[in-house]
Amino acid sequence: MIRRNPWFSLLGLMALALALYVPTILLAEIEARGTTVASAVNNQPSKIWSVKPDANFRINNASIPNVGWVKNEVWLTVGTSQGLRLYRSAEGNNATNAEPLNSLATALNGSGYAPTETVPREASDGSAELYVLGLGPPNSNRSVLFRLREQSAGVFVRNPSTPVFEGGAEDNQFIGVPDVYKTNDGKLRLVYVGRGSSRNNARTAVSSDGGQTFAFEANNPFGDLNAPTGASTTNVDPAVLKLASGGYLAVTMRLKKLYLFTSGDGVNFTPLTLPALDAAQLFPGTTGFFDPTLVQLPNGKIWMYATAELSATTSAVVRAELIPAAALKSVSAASYDPSLSLARESIVSGFGENLAAITQSATDVPLPTMLAGRTVTVRDSLGTERFAPLFFVSPTQINYQIPPDTANGAATILLRNGSDVIAAEEVTIVNVAPAVFAATADGKGYAAANTQRNKPNGVVIYDDVARFDPVQNRIVPVPIDLSIAGDEVFLLLYGTGLRFHSGLSTIAARIGEMDAPVIYADRHNSYVGVDQINIRLPASLQGRGTVNVELTLPGQAANPLQILIR
């Protein structure tokens, strides 16, 4: 559960037209009330990631990195002109002190295979292991996977002596670019690129005996077989990381660019709607990426190492930090209903953790697009990203308006500290998502509303529908008197997410289970994101006491609230 702080301040109070009036209770609500809303945060991996290249790390004249967390260190194996080398360090920073793996050269003797790619892993008993891709003799078109275990310091031997995986039925005993990671139920999973007759796409195998044997599992983890055949749609060089927070992160390569995927089960991966990682943009002077590999440190930091192409004949191993955006849950600032989509130009409350270091509110209009060093942008279904006007920023809540001109459809909300994305979510933008403000600031109870009373002599009187009683220390209703002959009384509701309705005839209001005519529903003429709905109160409601106010539009209803009628 997340505590809701004051959501925004109505700015620059000024005289309003008689038909457009703001209740004092609404001001009290937005300044002094709190509520709770169910959080959408769960153990699913983030769908938004930032990439921070490390300009200080580079291993020149190297390629084909593989990385793992082994014996409280980062073990990074790299192919060099002198052969495979191991770089060990506590935080993965070692790019200069290489160690040869001398036993690797002889570990496959007598097997008929030569060692190539080597993936370091730690076994369940804490011992070091190397999963080694064994390449068959020239023209044999065969490669298989062996497991080596550390027998003594720096000495690795085959265990078992035979390959742990030789490929599935379609692989023709030729597999490539292996990676090994844990399953959700404690087994081991292998992801690799098959060399079958149909397509050279990524596949998976699973081990139930700690890596001694693997059996073919799945043929289409990245959805390649659902797309037309071609290099632009075939994910190769797969690397998969089981995240400490739950779920899986994967990186693949297509046409020298890298792509991120996430998964809940480690078998079926969903591509993230992020731009491809371009080597030239992240590491100037490079022309392409190959061979990504992932590791997560105990402090949660995630490093991606990869081969960066420098020319047709030279390459270097580089690294970048992958940073997941924290979970953000945005709801209507009026109803706090997590099931609603977000309407164009509506006022939204976004909840999360560590969203900002301080609390800051807007103090003027037009509203700022930065508060407390934070910005919110909305990337719409057309790919256009716009800054959102901000009302309020705090460590657990940010209140903003969906920017004008945002297109309907799938959208991404991005909270940034400078250029770093620190929280994000995917939402759906619609024309209308009706919500009405409550006096208790929780989307329930008595409405934050006014009455407009038109007297026969032309005098117009405004009253609050609810007020804060300091003696009782709570919100109490103000009775609406419908007994005065000749008076015409209107209920003025305030909400958000209604202004793009299809006409007054499409809005239905019921008060105390009686139909009541809606005579106005549009944006407020002074306050950003606020909509106003004027409803004529039938005199026949006299004496009904506390009644529900229900507002419906085609296919959806606003949160029901109450008023008290004398």
Disulfide bonds with the S-S distance in Angstrom:
none
